[in-house]
């Protein structure tokens, strides 16, 4: 018999909380005390500004620096911190400073002509490479220890996916001990239509809702396409990798145990510390609890299912929940039995096999199982952040998300990721409610998180995603030039970053009519499409249609975008935008959803 290695899963779950969880410093209370005690001299105001800068109170710092130069106009340090430069005896900033240097306006910001030329060259290079790789015949290969990867996606994306899928394989292999084999073929397509076409050539019909699959027979492997984000694509890869390894290790275990374990690994987190399997998919957990409240769960029925054709969507959270219970409940009481269940050489009736191994029928577990599921709650900062994002992204429950985000921030106030989580929740609220004030709060939170984020020469894809969302907050607050700058900064680090091109397109179709460049917006969106399809691109197409005054086309695109992200945040947002646009077209007194500011009726 193989050694009992399920304990690895249990050990990961019960590991102690992060040492970063600690109480919040009351910085603002300290500021109020210092402000009350500060004098009105240049030195006093300068010292107060310096303290604010050190403690990330940017608005207060700016206010006190303005006070300094009001008292002493030629104060060099204060002027420089406010963005001034001295040119021919005059302090200049903004447009006046840019013109004095011979800079030119480029998509809402001032830049040296040489920099503009460099950006245009980068876009030209991108188009050439993109055209070459858009054909699957030009796909390139990357070999790792366990995978032979073929892809026409940009190299940084494939390298990140390759590292993570190797981490996943290593963790799963510790548990299931698959038979040794040749490197597993893994095909990652840049576009969904390529994935569908090549799957059909292999005799596998891939429908529009399929993100990927594993295949087994004389040859085995995994196929998927890049689904617009690392997280979504990795979830697909982890899920299918689990299936493949279970299939190579055991004699076709029942569908609930196969899919339940695949969902368990699908939601593993890839962190700086490695592959974290203790994460809970809170949207699945809450879905399961909803079904339990409505008495719609029958464990005997779940365990008795035969084949994927019977395993419909409502069983996925049930299968995950039963696996989680058998792994972790009662200090790992059922770990040994679960190992034996997978190792059965001869399988007869799934329910009878379950009773033979676990000593009781599935239905007899229900009371204990329900009590266990009811107690699953996020505890440390990592879990609270995951719960916050699940609440807003999968349920659009903003207040619940804000509560979790606040708890995460309280436990780890100096961790930039808890500040980023708060910012993301506020951004989602601003999008749902079309609220400019909330968008400003989100941007302030993003800026605070950015100041805390460790500086690295080579940012991760997740850090670049944060930078994209920060730029998105700039669009919603009307800071179009800053949004463009954010996108260009991302492209400096990764010139094949689809969200950055999408951000450029969104920024250039937003704001007032004078700042828009719809032709350039369409070109940038085409570049984002070349890098990978997604509902976000369809949404930006709708934004461009709104800017062009094509309300009917925008309405259709919003409905399409919602259908492309039926179970995610996009589905909630796009449906709400479509309703508002429909109401406006009917003449109702509603505000229009336009990034870059709320536009009341009659002022568009």
C-alpha positions as a printed NumPy array, in Angstrom:
array([[  0.   ,   0.   ,   0.   ],
       [  1.176,   3.548,  -0.739],
       [  2.247,   5.617,   2.3  ],
       [ -0.48 ,   7.719,   3.828],
       [  0.261,  11.219,   2.517],
       [ -3.138,  12.866,   2.895],
       [ -1.723,  14.243,   6.135],
       [  0.099,  16.829,   4.038],
       [ -3.249,  18.408,   3.274],
       [ -4.264,  18.404,   6.895],
       [ -0.965,  19.914,   8.069],
       [ -1.345,  22.761,   5.619],
       [ -4.813,  23.637,   6.873],
       [ -3.948,  23.731,  10.551],
       [ -0.702,  25.728,  10.118],
       [ -0.524,  28.749,  12.459],
       [ -1.68 ,  32.151,  11.287],
       [  0.768,  34.603,   9.769],
       [  2.932,  36.599,  12.14 ],
       [  1.939,  39.673,  10.137],
       [ -1.495,  39.684,  11.788],
       [ -1.303,  42.496,  14.325],
       [ -3.298,  45.523,  15.573],
       [ -3.815,  48.744,  13.582],
       [ -1.7  ,  51.867,  14.346],
       [ -3.887,  54.904,  14.792],
       [ -1.909,  57.145,  12.423],
       [ -4.685,  59.667,  12.005],
       [ -5.036,  60.146,  15.735],
       [ -1.313,  60.858,  15.913],
       [ -1.668,  63.32 ,  13.045],
       [ -4.511,  65.172,  14.776],
       [ -2.352,  65.561,  17.885],
       [  0.636,  66.844,  15.906],
       [ -1.545,  69.254,  13.927],
       [ -3.   ,  70.74 ,  17.097],
       [  0.483,  71.211,  18.572],
       [  2.219,  72.524,  15.417],
       [  3.07 ,  76.186,  15.079],
       [  2.546,  78.411,  12.038],
       [  6.195,  78.92 ,  11.105],
       [  7.813,  77.644,   7.894],
       [  9.845,  75.139,   9.906],
       [  6.793,  73.831,  11.791],
       [  4.723,  73.343,   8.63 ],
       [  7.682,  71.742,   6.836],
       [  8.206,  69.305,   9.73 ],
       [  4.499,  68.432,   9.713],
       [  4.612,  67.826,   5.938],
       [  7.66 ,  65.571,   6.384],
       [  5.859,  63.528,   9.053],
       [  2.811,  63.165,   6.778],
       [  5.023,  62.001,   3.909],
       [  6.679,  59.377,   6.118],
       [  3.267,  58.113,   7.264],
       [  1.595,  58.005,   3.826],
       [ -0.789,  60.929,   4.415],
       [ -0.357,  62.345,   0.928],
       [ -3.267,  64.802,   0.886],
       [ -2.219,  66.274,   4.232],
       [  1.406,  66.452,   3.084],
       [  0.39 ,  68.431,  -0.013],
       [ -1.695,  70.819,   2.083],
       [  1.197,  71.596,   4.438],
       [  3.706,  71.986,   1.597],
       [  1.359,  74.545,   0.022],
       [  1.361,  76.339,   3.381],
       [  5.166,  76.353,   3.353],
       [  5.446,  78.026,  -0.057],
       [  2.698,  80.476,   0.894],
       [  4.971,  81.575,   3.745],
       [  8.221,  81.321,   1.754],
       [  7.672,  81.389,  -1.996],
       [ 11.208,  80.282,  -2.938],
       [ 11.34 ,  77.247,  -0.604],
       [ 13.131,  74.76 ,  -2.9  ],
       [ 12.398,  71.474,  -1.12 ],
       [  8.667,  72.209,  -0.779],
       [  8.454,  73.272,  -4.412],
       [ 10.216,  70.128,  -5.643],
       [  7.955,  67.866,  -3.57 ],
       [  4.96 ,  69.588,  -5.155],
       [  6.304,  68.892,  -8.643],
       [  7.826,  72.264,  -9.441],
       [ 11.084,  72.836, -11.285],
       [ 12.939,  76.114, -11.619],
       [ 13.312,  77.229, -15.236],
       [ 15.013,  80.551, -16.018],
       [ 14.238,  81.864, -12.558],
       [ 10.576,  80.759, -12.527],
       [  8.983,  77.861, -10.669],
       [  6.946,  75.841, -13.185],
       [  4.965,  72.602, -13.086],
       [  2.357,  70.749, -15.129],
       [  1.723,  71.908, -18.69 ],
       [  3.894,  75.022, -18.359],
       [  6.876,  72.924, -17.269],
       [  6.299,  70.343, -20.032],
       [  6.15 ,  73.   , -22.758],
       [  9.306,  74.648, -21.452],
       [ 11.1  ,  71.304, -22.008],
       [  9.791,  70.858, -25.532],
       [  7.551,  67.931, -24.593],
       [  4.457,  67.018, -26.6  ],
       [  0.961,  65.978, -25.558],
       [  0.404,  62.24 , -26.155],
       [ -2.887,  60.614, -25.178],
       [ -3.569,  63.014, -22.352],
       [ -0.08 ,  63.383, -20.89 ],
       [  3.088,  65.326, -21.67 ],
       [  6.085,  63.314, -22.859],
       [  9.46 ,  63.833, -24.55 ],
       [  9.162,  63.271, -28.327],
       [ 11.745,  60.496, -28.064],
       [  9.557,  58.652, -25.549],
       [  6.537,  58.942, -27.85 ],
       [  8.575,  57.433, -30.675],
       [  9.701,  54.566, -28.443],
       [  6.087,  53.743, -27.497],
       [  5.031,  53.727, -31.144],
       [  7.944,  51.41 , -31.969],
       [  6.906,  49.044, -29.19 ],
       [  3.363,  48.874, -30.548],
       [  4.68 ,  48.181, -34.046],
       [  6.877,  45.365, -32.703],
       [  3.936,  43.953, -30.785],
       [  1.746,  43.862, -33.896],
       [  4.41 ,  41.978, -35.837],
       [  4.932,  39.378, -33.089],
       [  1.191,  39.102, -32.453],
       [  0.442,  38.42 , -36.118],
       [  3.083,  35.698, -36.156],
       [  1.825,  33.966, -32.999],
       [ -1.871,  34.314, -33.773],
       [ -1.378,  31.234, -35.971],
       [ -1.191,  27.985, -33.956],
       [  1.339,  26.717, -36.507],
       [  3.787,  29.249, -35.044],
       [  3.287,  28.079, -31.461],
       [  6.443,  27.609, -29.453],
       [  7.401,  24.941, -26.898],
       [  8.601,  24.995, -23.321],
       [  9.687,  21.825, -21.518],
       [  9.522,  21.497, -17.739],
       [ 10.106,  18.483, -15.509],
       [  6.618,  17.03 , -15.978],
       [  5.101,  18.949, -18.902],
       [  5.762,  19.538, -22.576],
       [  4.041,  22.874, -23.122],
       [  3.014,  24.214, -26.499],
       [  1.525,  27.692, -26.677],
       [  1.134,  30.799, -28.786],
       [  0.566,  33.004, -25.727],
       [  3.164,  35.63 , -24.72 ],
       [  6.24 ,  34.183, -23.015],
       [  5.74 ,  35.852, -19.569],
       [  2.253,  34.346, -19.288],
       [  3.404,  30.849, -20.272],
       [  6.392,  30.983, -17.924],
       [  4.158,  31.948, -14.999],
       [  1.656,  29.212, -15.869],
       [  4.461,  26.659, -16.277],
       [  5.914,  27.373, -12.839],
       [  2.518,  27.152, -11.152],
       [  1.387,  23.963, -12.882],
       [  4.687,  22.312, -11.867],
       [  4.015,  23.371,  -8.248],
       [  0.525,  21.889,  -8.527],
       [  1.84 ,  18.629, -10.   ],
       [  4.402,  18.298,  -7.203],
       [  1.78 ,  18.765,  -4.48 ],
       [ -0.757,  16.399,  -6.053],
       [  1.95 ,  13.788,  -6.684],
       [  2.882,  13.795,  -2.998],
       [ -0.659,  12.683,  -2.271],
       [ -1.58 ,  10.334,  -5.117],
       [  1.843,   9.016,  -6.263],
       [  1.096,   8.764, -10.008],
       [  2.902,   6.286, -12.189],
       [  5.962,   7.745, -13.862],
       [  5.435,   8.731, -17.47 ],
       [  6.772,  10.903, -20.234],
       [  6.25 ,  14.681, -19.894],
       [  2.536,  15.477, -20.15 ],
       [  1.515,  17.352, -23.334],
       [ -0.055,  20.687, -22.328],
       [ -1.498,  22.943, -25.013],
       [ -2.386,  26.533, -24.023],
       [ -4.075,  28.444, -26.834],
       [ -4.046,  32.224, -27.024],
       [ -7.622,  32.35 , -28.319],
       [-10.793,  30.405, -27.666],
       [-11.549,  29.838, -31.356],
       [ -8.122,  28.21 , -31.791],
       [ -8.836,  25.957, -28.789],
       [-12.227,  24.952, -30.227],
       [-10.82 ,  24.343, -33.718],
       [ -7.838,  22.249, -32.608],
       [-10.012,  20.266, -30.159],
       [-12.391,  19.342, -32.953],
       [ -9.459,  18.223, -35.09 ],
       [ -8.562,  15.869, -32.225],
       [-12.131,  14.561, -32.158],
       [-13.181,  16.392, -28.974],
       [-16.121,  18.806, -29.301],
       [-15.383,  21.862, -27.145],
       [-18.421,  24.025, -26.437],
       [-18.375,  27.793, -25.79 ],
       [-18.492,  27.332, -22.007],
       [-15.523,  24.952, -21.853],
       [-12.257,  26.472, -20.606],
       [-10.197,  23.293, -20.864],
       [-10.127,  19.516, -20.402],
       [ -7.833,  16.519, -19.965],
       [ -7.865,  13.59 , -22.352],
       [ -6.916,   9.98 , -21.652],
       [ -6.184,   6.973, -23.823],
       [ -3.246,   5.939, -25.989],
       [ -2.177,   9.531, -25.437],
       [ -2.982,  11.744, -22.482],
       [ -2.644,  15.45 , -21.903],
       [ -4.37 ,  18.751, -21.176],
       [ -5.777,  21.432, -23.476],
       [ -7.031,  24.869, -22.5  ],
       [ -6.966,  28.469, -23.659],
       [ -5.828,  31.597, -21.852],
       [ -9.071,  32.776, -20.273],
       [ -8.14 ,  36.443, -19.865],
       [ -6.434,  36.197, -16.457],
       [ -3.837,  34.089, -14.698],
       [ -6.225,  33.089, -11.901],
       [ -8.923,  31.815, -14.239],
       [ -6.467,  29.915, -16.427],
       [ -4.58 ,  28.429, -13.479],
       [ -7.845,  27.251, -11.925],
       [ -8.602,  25.328, -15.121],
       [ -5.094,  23.857, -15.257],
       [ -5.112,  22.806, -11.583],
       [ -8.529,  21.188, -11.986],
       [ -7.566,  19.206, -15.089],
       [ -4.129,  18.28 , -13.745],
       [ -5.834,  16.751, -10.689],
       [ -8.115,  14.688, -12.928],
       [ -5.19 ,  13.466, -14.986],
       [ -3.124,  12.379, -11.99 ],
       [ -6.07 ,  10.685, -10.248],
       [ -6.85 ,   8.851, -13.493],
       [ -3.245,   7.66 , -13.768],
       [ -3.122,   6.581, -10.092],
       [ -6.406,   4.801,  -9.398],
       [ -9.085,   2.647, -10.912],
       [-11.562,   5.367, -11.881],
       [-12.847,   6.505,  -8.468],
       [-16.494,   7.62 ,  -8.269],
       [-17.321,  10.945,  -9.886],
       [-17.961,  12.813,  -6.604],
       [-14.478,  11.987,  -5.268],
       [-12.841,  12.781,  -8.604],
       [-14.571,  16.136,  -9.146],
       [-14.537,  16.992,  -5.438],
       [-10.755,  16.671,  -5.273],
       [-10.342,  18.54 ,  -8.577],
       [-12.348,  21.482,  -7.229],
       [-10.3  ,  21.321,  -4.024],
       [ -7.074,  21.854,  -6.024],
       [ -8.674,  24.253,  -8.521],
       [ -8.877,  26.902,  -5.833],
       [ -5.357,  26.503,  -4.465],
       [ -3.522,  29.824,  -4.171],
       [ -0.175,  30.546,  -5.747],
       [  1.697,  32.809,  -3.326],
       [  5.235,  34.124,  -2.921],
       [  5.776,  31.292,  -0.428],
       [  4.663,  28.601,  -2.888],
       [  1.57 ,  26.511,  -3.608],
       [ -1.053,  26.994,  -0.874],
       [ -3.68 ,  24.232,  -0.754],
       [ -5.428,  25.4  ,   2.401],
       [ -7.489,  28.058,   0.622],
       [-11.281,  27.744,   0.76 ],
       [-13.401,  28.634,  -2.311],
       [-15.826,  30.796,  -0.374],
       [-18.274,  31.196,  -3.244],
       [-18.6  ,  27.376,  -3.381],
       [-18.876,  27.221,   0.4  ],
       [-21.688,  29.801,   0.458],
       [-23.476,  28.065,  -2.419],
       [-23.309,  24.811,  -0.457],
       [-24.699,  26.494,   2.656],
       [-27.574,  27.943,   0.632],
       [-28.463,  24.457,  -0.603],
       [-28.229,  23.036,   2.914],
       [-30.588,  25.708,   4.247],
       [-33.101,  24.764,   1.561],
       [-32.61 ,  21.034,   2.328],
       [-31.468,  20.365,  -1.246],
       [-28.509,  18.111,  -0.4  ],
       [-28.651,  14.319,  -0.256],
       [-25.237,  12.745,   0.412],
       [-26.459,   9.321,  -0.665],
       [-27.522,  10.786,  -3.989],
       [-24.182,  12.613,  -4.38 ],
       [-22.058,   9.516,  -3.673],
       [-24.272,   7.353,  -5.906],
       [-23.821,   9.474,  -9.043],
       [-22.315,   7.585, -11.99 ],
       [-20.389,   9.566, -14.599],
       [-19.984,  13.208, -15.533],
       [-23.312,  13.288, -17.402],
       [-25.084,  13.041, -14.003],
       [-22.744,  15.469, -12.225],
       [-24.487,  18.804, -12.857],
       [-23.436,  22.193, -11.517],
       [-25.064,  21.93 ,  -8.086],
       [-22.94 ,  18.884,  -7.21 ],
       [-19.578,  20.659,  -7.505],
       [-19.804,  22.493,  -4.157],
       [-21.253,  19.333,  -2.551],
       [-18.365,  17.168,  -3.766],
       [-15.816,  19.749,  -2.638],
       [-17.521,  20.042,   0.762],
       [-17.509,  16.283,   1.371],
       [-13.816,  16.005,   0.375],
       [-12.925,  18.89 ,   2.701],
       [-14.816,  17.247,   5.558],
       [-13.18 ,  13.844,   5.062],
       [ -9.735,  15.424,   4.915],
       [ -9.887,  17.772,   7.878],
       [-12.729,  17.022,  10.29 ],
       [-12.077,  15.522,  13.735],
       [ -8.309,  16.014,  13.499],
       [ -8.037,  13.945,  10.337],
       [-10.168,  11.05 ,  11.596],
       [-11.226,   9.953,   8.084],
       [ -7.912,  10.42 ,   6.255],
       [ -6.983,   6.737,   6.246],
       [-10.411,   5.66 ,   5.057],
       [-10.368,   8.243,   2.276],
       [ -6.99 ,   6.915,   1.118],
       [ -8.425,   3.364,   1.023],
       [-11.495,   4.6  ,  -0.861],
       [ -9.323,   5.906,  -3.692],
       [ -7.224,   2.713,  -3.7  ],
       [-10.092,   0.245,  -4.154],
       [ -9.112,  -2.252,  -6.834],
       [-12.635,  -3.481,  -7.5  ],
       [-15.547,  -1.062,  -7.474],
       [-19.163,  -2.19 ,  -7.314],
       [-21.913,   0.099,  -6.115],
       [-20.579,   3.575,  -5.096],
       [-22.785,   3.843,  -2.016],
       [-22.017,   0.283,  -0.869],
       [-18.276,   0.891,  -1.424],
       [-18.497,   4.064,   0.65 ],
       [-20.214,   2.244,   3.51 ],
       [-17.701,  -0.605,   3.384],
       [-14.713,   1.747,   3.644],
       [-16.039,   4.414,   6.026],
       [-18.16 ,   2.075,   8.159],
       [-21.372,   4.041,   7.664],
       [-23.705,   5.129,   4.876],
       [-23.177,   8.607,   3.342],
       [-26.502,   9.878,   4.71 ],
       [-25.363,   9.062,   8.251],
       [-22.58 ,  11.627,   7.916],
       [-24.961,  14.485,   7.157],
       [-25.474,  15.97 ,  10.627],
       [-21.758,  15.899,  11.441],
       [-20.899,  17.189,   7.967],
       [-23.375,  20.078,   8.137],
       [-21.998,  21.132,  11.521],
       [-18.477,  21.103,  10.074],
       [-19.471,  23.169,   7.016],
       [-21.263,  25.679,   9.245],
       [-18.052,  26.338,  11.204],
       [-15.837,  27.027,   8.165],
       [-15.054,  30.727,   8.478],
       [-12.055,  32.834,   7.415],
       [ -9.686,  33.426,  10.331],
       [ -6.357,  34.944,   9.28 ],
       [ -5.633,  37.837,   6.928],
       [ -5.115,  35.617,   3.858],
       [ -8.449,  33.862,   4.343],
       [-10.281,  37.123,   5.052],
       [ -8.933,  38.663,   1.851],
       [-10.06 ,  35.611,  -0.123],
       [-13.523,  35.835,   1.426],
       [-13.771,  39.566,   0.705],
       [-12.968,  39.128,  -2.979],
       [-15.254,  36.091,  -3.292],
       [-18.131,  38.045,  -1.738],
       [-17.84 ,  40.928,  -4.188],
       [-16.677,  39.043,  -7.307],
       [-19.111,  36.12 ,  -7.192],
       [-22.042,  37.55 ,  -5.247],
       [-21.747,  41.331,  -5.601],
       [-22.33 ,  41.532,  -1.82 ],
       [-20.391,  44.732,  -1.219],
       [-21.084,  45.196,   2.49 ],
       [-20.113,  41.604,   3.28 ],
       [-16.934,  42.075,   1.264],
       [-16.111,  45.351,   3.016],
       [-16.529,  43.659,   6.376],
       [-14.065,  40.901,   5.496],
       [-11.618,  43.4  ,   3.973],
       [-11.74 ,  45.522,   7.136],
       [-11.011,  42.468,   9.291],
       [ -8.076,  41.515,   7.053],
       [ -6.669,  45.036,   7.294],
       [ -7.058,  45.005,  11.075],
       [ -5.09 ,  41.769,  11.312],
       [ -2.287,  42.839,   8.946],
       [ -2.304,  46.644,   8.734],
       [  1.209,  46.931,   7.312],
       [  0.709,  44.295,   4.59 ],
       [  0.167,  46.044,   1.251],
       [ -2.064,  43.195,   0.108],
       [ -4.739,  43.939,   2.742],
       [ -4.775,  47.563,   1.564],
       [ -5.041,  46.328,  -2.023],
       [ -7.952,  44.084,  -1.036],
       [ -9.771,  47.054,   0.491],
       [ -9.099,  49.04 ,  -2.69 ],
       [-10.435,  46.282,  -4.942],
       [-13.666,  45.998,  -2.973],
       [-14.17 ,  49.774,  -3.12 ],
       [-13.487,  49.724,  -6.86 ],
       [-16.15 ,  47.052,  -7.362],
       [-18.607,  49.115,  -5.304],
       [-17.855,  52.21 ,  -7.379],
       [-18.474,  50.242, -10.58 ],
       [-21.74 ,  48.733,  -9.379],
       [-23.117,  51.987,  -7.965],
       [-21.525,  54.335, -10.523],
       [-20.29 ,  56.399,  -7.581],
       [-17.455,  58.847,  -8.186],
       [-16.836,  59.449,  -4.48 ],
       [-16.375,  55.738,  -3.829],
       [-14.065,  55.561,  -6.855],
       [-11.933,  58.324,  -5.283],
       [-11.773,  56.308,  -2.043],
       [-10.717,  53.257,  -4.037],
       [ -7.945,  55.191,  -5.771],
       [ -6.679,  56.543,  -2.451],
       [ -6.597,  52.98 ,  -1.091],
       [ -4.736,  51.752,  -4.189],
       [ -2.196,  54.548,  -3.77 ],
       [ -1.693,  53.653,  -0.108],
       [ -1.169,  49.995,  -1.01 ],
       [  1.266,  50.93 ,  -3.77 ],
       [  3.391,  52.918,  -1.316],
       [  3.56 ,  49.878,   0.987],
       [  4.255,  47.37 ,  -1.781],
       [  7.863,  46.146,  -1.824],
       [  9.684,  47.485,  -4.859],
       [ 10.94 ,  44.785,  -7.228],
       [ 12.911,  44.963, -10.447],
       [ 10.653,  42.369, -12.051],
       [  7.033,  42.656, -10.842],
       [  4.892,  39.519, -10.829],
       [  1.828,  39.16 , -13.05 ],
       [ -0.312,  39.687,  -9.944],
       [  1.434,  42.948,  -9.134],
       [  0.829,  44.082, -12.702],
       [ -2.851,  43.162, -12.255],
       [ -2.903,  45.439,  -9.205],
       [ -1.376,  48.217, -11.32 ],
       [ -4.103,  47.679, -13.925],
       [ -6.866,  47.974, -11.328],
       [ -5.245,  51.103,  -9.93 ],
       [ -5.301,  52.562, -13.441],
       [ -8.945,  51.554, -13.755],
       [ -9.708,  53.556, -10.61 ],
       [ -7.995,  56.538, -12.273],
       [-10.402,  56.226, -15.221],
       [-13.431,  56.197, -12.911],
       [-12.225,  59.334, -11.113],
       [-11.629,  61.143, -14.396],
       [ -7.824,  61.109, -14.114],
       [ -7.438,  60.011, -17.724],
       [ -3.825,  61.14 , -18.183],
       [ -2.824,  59.23 , -15.068],
       [ -4.665,  56.131, -16.292],
       [ -2.791,  56.3  , -19.601],
       [  0.455,  56.723, -17.692],
       [ -0.356,  53.668, -15.558],
       [ -1.001,  51.562, -18.642],
       [  2.234,  52.691, -20.278],
       [  4.153,  51.938, -17.063],
       [  2.779,  48.38 , -17.111],
       [  3.759,  47.975, -20.755],
       [  7.27 ,  49.137, -19.922],
       [  7.563,  46.047, -17.722],
       [  5.528,  43.671, -19.913],
       [  4.796,  44.781, -23.465],
       [  2.434,  41.808, -23.966],
       [  0.098,  42.707, -21.096],
       [ -3.506,  42.46 , -22.318],
       [ -5.109,  44.354, -19.377],
       [ -2.768,  47.313, -20.009],
       [ -3.888,  47.617, -23.631],
       [ -7.485,  47.281, -22.475],
       [ -6.884,  50.051, -19.923],
       [ -5.487,  52.288, -22.672],
       [ -8.574,  51.638, -24.79 ],
       [-10.9  ,  52.392, -21.877],
       [ -9.052,  55.595, -20.967],
       [ -9.024,  56.872, -24.548],
       [-12.792,  56.44 , -24.972],
       [-13.563,  58.087, -21.608],
       [-13.523,  61.592, -20.222],
       [-14.729,  64.601, -22.192],
       [-14.988,  64.711, -25.977],
       [-11.715,  66.629, -26.364],
       [ -9.638,  64.021, -24.514],
       [-11.059,  61.045, -26.418],
       [ -9.254,  59.263, -29.237],
       [-11.649,  56.564, -30.391],
       [ -9.501,  55.407, -33.307],
       [ -6.56 ,  54.806, -30.98 ],
       [ -8.893,  53.19 , -28.407],
       [-10.062,  50.666, -31.021],
       [ -6.488,  49.928, -32.02 ],
       [ -5.422,  49.307, -28.418],
       [ -8.449,  47.09 , -27.824],
       [ -7.533,  45.067, -30.921],
       [ -4.104,  44.49 , -29.374],
       [ -5.767,  43.288, -26.152],
       [ -7.942,  40.93 , -28.208],
       [ -4.867,  39.533, -29.933],
       [ -3.453,  38.623, -26.52 ],
       [ -6.573,  36.805, -25.37 ],
       [-10.353,  37.133, -25.51 ],
       [-12.493,  37.931, -22.529],
       [-15.679,  39.523, -21.329],
       [-13.695,  42.604, -20.265],
       [-12.828,  43.285, -23.908],
       [-16.475,  43.018, -24.919],
       [-17.313,  45.484, -22.144],
       [-14.761,  48.006, -23.442],
       [-16.279,  47.607, -26.927],
       [-19.57 ,  48.654, -25.341],
       [-17.846,  51.676, -23.76 ],
       [-16.514,  52.7  , -27.161],
       [-19.995,  52.289, -28.66 ],
       [-21.411,  54.574, -25.942],
       [-18.755,  57.177, -26.772],
       [-19.746,  56.935, -30.448],
       [-23.418,  57.441, -29.577],
       [-24.358,  53.894, -30.662],
       [-26.626,  53.022, -27.745],
       [-28.28 ,  49.989, -29.377],
       [-24.923,  48.431, -30.236],
       [-23.635,  49.146, -26.725],
       [-26.729,  47.471, -25.271],
       [-26.121,  44.29 , -27.289],
       [-22.439,  44.223, -26.342],
       [-23.231,  44.58 , -22.638],
       [-25.663,  41.664, -22.832],
       [-23.   ,  39.629, -24.639],
       [-20.358,  40.532, -22.028],
       [-22.718,  39.474, -19.23 ],
       [-23.279,  36.105, -20.91 ],
       [-19.496,  35.62 , -21.161],
       [-19.11 ,  36.021, -17.388],
       [-22.399,  34.592, -16.129],
       [-21.103,  33.539, -12.724],
       [-18.614,  36.35 , -12.048],
       [-18.606,  40.016, -11.138],
       [-18.805,  41.001, -14.795],
       [-22.22 ,  39.391, -15.069],
       [-23.557,  41.601, -12.265],
       [-21.889,  44.777, -13.557],
       [-22.72 ,  44.434, -17.241],
       [-26.357,  43.585, -16.582],
       [-26.641,  46.635, -14.355],
       [-25.02 ,  48.852, -16.982],
       [-27.325,  47.447, -19.659],
       [-30.385,  48.223, -17.501],
       [-29.209,  51.787, -16.914],
       [-28.491,  52.332, -20.581],
       [-31.89 ,  50.909, -21.503],
       [-33.585,  53.189, -18.983],
       [-31.767,  56.226, -20.338],
       [-32.78 ,  55.385, -23.903],
       [-36.394,  55.119, -22.715],
       [-36.168,  58.689, -21.401],
       [-36.044,  57.874, -17.686],
       [-34.129,  60.266, -15.407],
       [-31.081,  58.103, -14.778],
       [-27.363,  58.619, -14.864],
       [-25.224,  57.092, -17.591],
       [-22.408,  54.73 , -16.734],
       [-19.38 ,  56.387, -18.32 ],
       [-15.882,  55.785, -16.971],
       [-14.251,  59.072, -16.168],
       [-17.203,  60.552, -14.331],
       [-20.973,  60.334, -13.925],
       [-22.818,  62.075, -16.754],
       [-26.365,  63.228, -15.874],
       [-29.094,  62.975, -18.539],
       [-28.832,  65.605, -21.262],
       [-25.154,  66.393, -20.667],
       [-23.533,  63.575, -22.619]])
